[in-house]
Amino acid sequence: MTLWAIVPVKPLRRAKSRLANVLNEEELEALNRSLLQRTVETLTRVPEIERVMVISRDPAALSLARVCGARTMQEDGTPGLNVSLQRATAVAKGMGARGVLVLPADLPLITKDDIGALLGVAGDPPVVVVAPDYRRQGTNALLINPPDLLEYSFGQGSFERHCSAALDAGAQLITCHLPSLRYDVDIPEDLAFMDAEAKLWVQEQAPEGDCFQIETKGEDNLARGAQAV
């Protein structure tokens, strides 16, 4: 499968406004630059990913992404996240992508191996792999094959919407519960997961059972199974 990773990025000086009470503008920008750099560099080391594309309306973010080895796409105006992702997906598909992995740039604990595990569990298309945040509300990673299988629905409650859309499309749905993909950085409490002690804690919280749950929509509601990695 020819796979592209798509990373949407808000303006570096404006993103993470909910952290403004604990970080000043310079610190916020430094945080956002560090997260973007780590994300792109991690994704470019994953053998299964052919291209990494960063989309943003911020020239500084796009410049940094190119330095880190990503292709870039300048957002035109302020179309909103889901519209921007649809446009980027259309570009990727037009250049030969058979699947896309959408990943935000604020997952401080992601690793090359965990991204590889997420990609490795995906079977033949149509298939969707969804990783929720630790609140099980947002979507922290979304793999879609084929890339135009469903419309994006990021925002509050997106995890359930993406799962429902995948099943409605007749795809195999796999939900990913790897600890490193659960934690993003949105509010001050999330900053705790960026230090070394928190990384050790997350490793210790790795489930002893299956990290992936498989669901398919059949004639009689849902048939559920599980697959371990």
Contacts in CASP RR format, 6 or more apart in sequence:
PFRMAT RR
TARGET T0000
AUTHOR 0000-0000-0000
METHOD contacts of the structure
MODEL  1
MTLWAIVPVKPLRRAKSRLANVLNEEELEALNRSLLQRTVETLTRVPEIE
RVMVISRDPAALSLARVCGARTMQEDGTPGLNVSLQRATAVAKGMGARGV
LVLPADLPLITKDDIGALLGVAGDPPVVVVAPDYRRQGTNALLINPPDLL
EYSFGQGSFERHCSAALDAGAQLITCHLPSLRYDVDIPEDLAFMDAEAKL
WVQEQAPEGDCFQIETKGEDNLARGAQAV
1 48 0 8 1.000
1 98 0 8 1.000
1 99 0 8 1.000
1 145 0 8 1.000
2 50 0 8 1.000
2 96 0 8 1.000
2 97 0 8 1.000
2 98 0 8 1.000
2 99 0 8 1.000
3 48 0 8 1.000
3 49 0 8 1.000
3 50 0 8 1.000
3 97 0 8 1.000
3 98 0 8 1.000
3 99 0 8 1.000
3 100 0 8 1.000
3 101 0 8 1.000
3 119 0 8 1.000
3 145 0 8 1.000
4 49 0 8 1.000
4 50 0 8 1.000
4 51 0 8 1.000
4 52 0 8 1.000
4 53 0 8 1.000
4 92 0 8 1.000
4 95 0 8 1.000
4 97 0 8 1.000
4 99 0 8 1.000
4 100 0 8 1.000
4 101 0 8 1.000
4 147 0 8 1.000
5 43 0 8 1.000
5 46 0 8 1.000
5 49 0 8 1.000
5 51 0 8 1.000
5 52 0 8 1.000
5 53 0 8 1.000
5 100 0 8 1.000
5 101 0 8 1.000
5 102 0 8 1.000
5 103 0 8 1.000
6 53 0 8 1.000
6 55 0 8 1.000
6 85 0 8 1.000
6 88 0 8 1.000
6 89 0 8 1.000
6 92 0 8 1.000
6 100 0 8 1.000
6 101 0 8 1.000
6 102 0 8 1.000
6 103 0 8 1.000
7 36 0 8 1.000
7 39 0 8 1.000
7 40 0 8 1.000
7 43 0 8 1.000
7 52 0 8 1.000
7 53 0 8 1.000
7 54 0 8 1.000
7 55 0 8 1.000
7 65 0 8 1.000
7 70 0 8 1.000
7 102 0 8 1.000
7 103 0 8 1.000
7 104 0 8 1.000
7 105 0 8 1.000
8 54 0 8 1.000
8 55 0 8 1.000
8 56 0 8 1.000
8 81 0 8 1.000
8 84 0 8 1.000
8 85 0 8 1.000
8 88 0 8 1.000
8 102 0 8 1.000
8 104 0 8 1.000
8 105 0 8 1.000
9 15 0 8 1.000
9 32 0 8 1.000
9 36 0 8 1.000
9 54 0 8 1.000
9 55 0 8 1.000
9 56 0 8 1.000
9 58 0 8 1.000
9 61 0 8 1.000
9 65 0 8 1.000
9 105 0 8 1.000
10 32 0 8 1.000
10 56 0 8 1.000
10 58 0 8 1.000
10 61 0 8 1.000
11 56 0 8 1.000
11 57 0 8 1.000
11 58 0 8 1.000
11 60 0 8 1.000
11 61 0 8 1.000
12 29 0 8 1.000
12 32 0 8 1.000
12 33 0 8 1.000
12 36 0 8 1.000
12 58 0 8 1.000
12 60 0 8 1.000
12 61 0 8 1.000
12 64 0 8 1.000
13 25 0 8 1.000
13 28 0 8 1.000
13 29 0 8 1.000
13 32 0 8 1.000
13 58 0 8 1.000
15 28 0 8 1.000
15 32 0 8 1.000
15 106 0 8 1.000
16 23 0 8 1.000
16 28 0 8 1.000
16 31 0 8 1.000
16 32 0 8 1.000
16 106 0 8 1.000
16 185 0 8 1.000
16 186 0 8 1.000
18 186 0 8 1.000
18 187 0 8 1.000
18 188 0 8 1.000
19 28 0 8 1.000
19 31 0 8 1.000
19 185 0 8 1.000
19 186 0 8 1.000
19 187 0 8 1.000
19 188 0 8 1.000
19 191 0 8 1.000
20 28 0 8 1.000
21 188 0 8 1.000
22 188 0 8 1.000
22 191 0 8 1.000
23 31 0 8 1.000
31 185 0 8 1.000
32 61 0 8 1.000
32 105 0 8 1.000
32 106 0 8 1.000
33 64 0 8 1.000
35 105 0 8 1.000
35 106 0 8 1.000
35 107 0 8 1.000
35 108 0 8 1.000
35 185 0 8 1.000
36 54 0 8 1.000
36 61 0 8 1.000
36 64 0 8 1.000
36 65 0 8 1.000
36 68 0 8 1.000
36 105 0 8 1.000
37 64 0 8 1.000
37 68 0 8 1.000
38 108 0 8 1.000
38 110 0 8 1.000
39 103 0 8 1.000
39 104 0 8 1.000
39 105 0 8 1.000
39 106 0 8 1.000
39 107 0 8 1.000
39 110 0 8 1.000
40 52 0 8 1.000
40 54 0 8 1.000
40 65 0 8 1.000
40 68 0 8 1.000
40 69 0 8 1.000
40 70 0 8 1.000
40 105 0 8 1.000
41 68 0 8 1.000
42 110 0 8 1.000
42 111 0 8 1.000
42 112 0 8 1.000
42 115 0 8 1.000
43 49 0 8 1.000
43 52 0 8 1.000
43 70 0 8 1.000
43 103 0 8 1.000
43 115 0 8 1.000
44 52 0 8 1.000
44 68 0 8 1.000
44 69 0 8 1.000
44 70 0 8 1.000
45 112 0 8 1.000
46 112 0 8 1.000
46 115 0 8 1.000
46 116 0 8 1.000
46 119 0 8 1.000
48 116 0 8 1.000
48 119 0 8 1.000
48 120 0 8 1.000
49 101 0 8 1.000
49 115 0 8 1.000
49 119 0 8 1.000
50 97 0 8 1.000
51 71 0 8 1.000
51 92 0 8 1.000
51 95 0 8 1.000
51 97 0 8 1.000
52 65 0 8 1.000
52 69 0 8 1.000
52 70 0 8 1.000
52 71 0 8 1.000
53 70 0 8 1.000
53 71 0 8 1.000
53 72 0 8 1.000
53 73 0 8 1.000
53 88 0 8 1.000
53 91 0 8 1.000
53 92 0 8 1.000
54 61 0 8 1.000
54 62 0 8 1.000
54 65 0 8 1.000
54 70 0 8 1.000
54 71 0 8 1.000
54 72 0 8 1.000
54 73 0 8 1.000
54 105 0 8 1.000
55 72 0 8 1.000
55 73 0 8 1.000
55 74 0 8 1.000
55 75 0 8 1.000
55 84 0 8 1.000
55 85 0 8 1.000
55 87 0 8 1.000
55 88 0 8 1.000
56 62 0 8 1.000
56 65 0 8 1.000
56 72 0 8 1.000
56 74 0 8 1.000
56 75 0 8 1.000
57 74 0 8 1.000
57 75 0 8 1.000
57 76 0 8 1.000
57 77 0 8 1.000
57 78 0 8 1.000
59 74 0 8 1.000
62 72 0 8 1.000
62 74 0 8 1.000
65 72 0 8 1.000
66 72 0 8 1.000
73 87 0 8 1.000
73 88 0 8 1.000
73 91 0 8 1.000
75 84 0 8 1.000
79 87 0 8 1.000
81 152 0 8 1.000
81 154 0 8 1.000
81 155 0 8 1.000
82 151 0 8 1.000
82 152 0 8 1.000
82 153 0 8 1.000
82 154 0 8 1.000
85 102 0 8 1.000
85 152 0 8 1.000
85 154 0 8 1.000
86 151 0 8 1.000
86 152 0 8 1.000
89 97 0 8 1.000
89 100 0 8 1.000
89 144 0 8 1.000
89 147 0 8 1.000
89 148 0 8 1.000
89 152 0 8 1.000
90 148 0 8 1.000
92 99 0 8 1.000
92 100 0 8 1.000
92 147 0 8 1.000
93 99 0 8 1.000
93 100 0 8 1.000
93 146 0 8 1.000
93 147 0 8 1.000
93 148 0 8 1.000
97 147 0 8 1.000
98 125 0 8 1.000
98 145 0 8 1.000
98 146 0 8 1.000
98 147 0 8 1.000
99 143 0 8 1.000
99 144 0 8 1.000
99 145 0 8 1.000
99 146 0 8 1.000
99 147 0 8 1.000
100 143 0 8 1.000
100 144 0 8 1.000
100 145 0 8 1.000
100 147 0 8 1.000
101 115 0 8 1.000
101 118 0 8 1.000
101 119 0 8 1.000
101 141 0 8 1.000
101 142 0 8 1.000
101 143 0 8 1.000
101 144 0 8 1.000
102 141 0 8 1.000
102 142 0 8 1.000
102 143 0 8 1.000
102 144 0 8 1.000
102 152 0 8 1.000
103 110 0 8 1.000
103 115 0 8 1.000
103 140 0 8 1.000
103 141 0 8 1.000
103 142 0 8 1.000
104 140 0 8 1.000
104 184 0 8 1.000
106 184 0 8 1.000
106 185 0 8 1.000
106 186 0 8 1.000
107 140 0 8 1.000
107 141 0 8 1.000
107 180 0 8 1.000
107 181 0 8 1.000
107 183 0 8 1.000
107 184 0 8 1.000
108 183 0 8 1.000
108 185 0 8 1.000
108 193 0 8 1.000
108 194 0 8 1.000
109 179 0 8 1.000
109 180 0 8 1.000
109 181 0 8 1.000
109 183 0 8 1.000
109 193 0 8 1.000
109 194 0 8 1.000
109 199 0 8 1.000
109 202 0 8 1.000
110 180 0 8 1.000
110 181 0 8 1.000
111 180 0 8 1.000
114 178 0 8 1.000
114 180 0 8 1.000
114 181 0 8 1.000
117 178 0 8 1.000
117 211 0 8 1.000
117 229 0 8 1.000
118 129 0 8 1.000
118 131 0 8 1.000
118 141 0 8 1.000
118 143 0 8 1.000
118 176 0 8 1.000
118 178 0 8 1.000
118 181 0 8 1.000
119 129 0 8 1.000
119 143 0 8 1.000
120 229 0 8 1.000
121 129 0 8 1.000
121 174 0 8 1.000
121 176 0 8 1.000
121 212 0 8 1.000
121 227 0 8 1.000
121 229 0 8 1.000
122 129 0 8 1.000
122 143 0 8 1.000
122 145 0 8 1.000
122 174 0 8 1.000
123 172 0 8 1.000
125 145 0 8 1.000
125 146 0 8 1.000
125 149 0 8 1.000
125 171 0 8 1.000
126 145 0 8 1.000
126 146 0 8 1.000
126 149 0 8 1.000
126 169 0 8 1.000
126 170 0 8 1.000
126 171 0 8 1.000
126 172 0 8 1.000
127 143 0 8 1.000
127 145 0 8 1.000
127 171 0 8 1.000
127 172 0 8 1.000
127 173 0 8 1.000
127 174 0 8 1.000
128 142 0 8 1.000
128 143 0 8 1.000
128 144 0 8 1.000
128 145 0 8 1.000
128 149 0 8 1.000
128 150 0 8 1.000
128 162 0 8 1.000
128 166 0 8 1.000
128 169 0 8 1.000
128 171 0 8 1.000
128 172 0 8 1.000
128 173 0 8 1.000
128 174 0 8 1.000
129 141 0 8 1.000
129 142 0 8 1.000
129 143 0 8 1.000
129 174 0 8 1.000
129 175 0 8 1.000
129 176 0 8 1.000
129 212 0 8 1.000
130 139 0 8 1.000
130 141 0 8 1.000
130 142 0 8 1.000
130 143 0 8 1.000
130 159 0 8 1.000
130 162 0 8 1.000
130 163 0 8 1.000
130 166 0 8 1.000
130 173 0 8 1.000
130 174 0 8 1.000
130 175 0 8 1.000
130 176 0 8 1.000
131 139 0 8 1.000
131 140 0 8 1.000
131 141 0 8 1.000
131 142 0 8 1.000
131 175 0 8 1.000
131 176 0 8 1.000
131 177 0 8 1.000
131 178 0 8 1.000
131 181 0 8 1.000
131 182 0 8 1.000
132 138 0 8 1.000
132 139 0 8 1.000
132 140 0 8 1.000
132 159 0 8 1.000
132 175 0 8 1.000
132 177 0 8 1.000
132 182 0 8 1.000
133 139 0 8 1.000
133 140 0 8 1.000
133 159 0 8 1.000
133 182 0 8 1.000
133 183 0 8 1.000
133 184 0 8 1.000
134 182 0 8 1.000
134 183 0 8 1.000
136 159 0 8 1.000
137 156 0 8 1.000
137 157 0 8 1.000
137 158 0 8 1.000
137 159 0 8 1.000
138 154 0 8 1.000
138 155 0 8 1.000
138 156 0 8 1.000
138 157 0 8 1.000
138 158 0 8 1.000
138 159 0 8 1.000
139 154 0 8 1.000
139 155 0 8 1.000
139 158 0 8 1.000
139 159 0 8 1.000
139 162 0 8 1.000
140 181 0 8 1.000
140 182 0 8 1.000
140 184 0 8 1.000
141 176 0 8 1.000
141 181 0 8 1.000
142 152 0 8 1.000
142 162 0 8 1.000
144 150 0 8 1.000
149 166 0 8 1.000
149 169 0 8 1.000
149 171 0 8 1.000
150 162 0 8 1.000
150 165 0 8 1.000
150 166 0 8 1.000
150 169 0 8 1.000
150 171 0 8 1.000
151 165 0 8 1.000
152 162 0 8 1.000
153 161 0 8 1.000
153 162 0 8 1.000
153 165 0 8 1.000
163 173 0 8 1.000
163 175 0 8 1.000
163 215 0 8 1.000
166 173 0 8 1.000
167 173 0 8 1.000
167 215 0 8 1.000
167 216 0 8 1.000
167 217 0 8 1.000
167 222 0 8 1.000
168 217 0 8 1.000
170 216 0 8 1.000
170 217 0 8 1.000
172 214 0 8 1.000
172 215 0 8 1.000
172 216 0 8 1.000
173 214 0 8 1.000
173 215 0 8 1.000
173 216 0 8 1.000
173 217 0 8 1.000
174 212 0 8 1.000
174 213 0 8 1.000
174 214 0 8 1.000
174 215 0 8 1.000
174 227 0 8 1.000
175 212 0 8 1.000
175 213 0 8 1.000
175 215 0 8 1.000
176 211 0 8 1.000
176 212 0 8 1.000
177 207 0 8 1.000
177 210 0 8 1.000
177 211 0 8 1.000
177 212 0 8 1.000
177 213 0 8 1.000
178 206 0 8 1.000
178 211 0 8 1.000
179 202 0 8 1.000
179 203 0 8 1.000
179 205 0 8 1.000
179 206 0 8 1.000
179 207 0 8 1.000
180 202 0 8 1.000
182 202 0 8 1.000
183 190 0 8 1.000
183 193 0 8 1.000
183 202 0 8 1.000
184 190 0 8 1.000
185 191 0 8 1.000
185 193 0 8 1.000
185 194 0 8 1.000
192 198 0 8 1.000
193 199 0 8 1.000
193 202 0 8 1.000
209 228 0 8 1.000
210 226 0 8 1.000
210 227 0 8 1.000
210 228 0 8 1.000
210 229 0 8 1.000
211 228 0 8 1.000
211 229 0 8 1.000
212 226 0 8 1.000
212 227 0 8 1.000
212 228 0 8 1.000
212 229 0 8 1.000
213 224 0 8 1.000
213 225 0 8 1.000
213 226 0 8 1.000
213 227 0 8 1.000
214 224 0 8 1.000
214 225 0 8 1.000
214 226 0 8 1.000
214 227 0 8 1.000
215 222 0 8 1.000
215 223 0 8 1.000
215 224 0 8 1.000
215 225 0 8 1.000
216 222 0 8 1.000
216 223 0 8 1.000
217 223 0 8 1.000
END
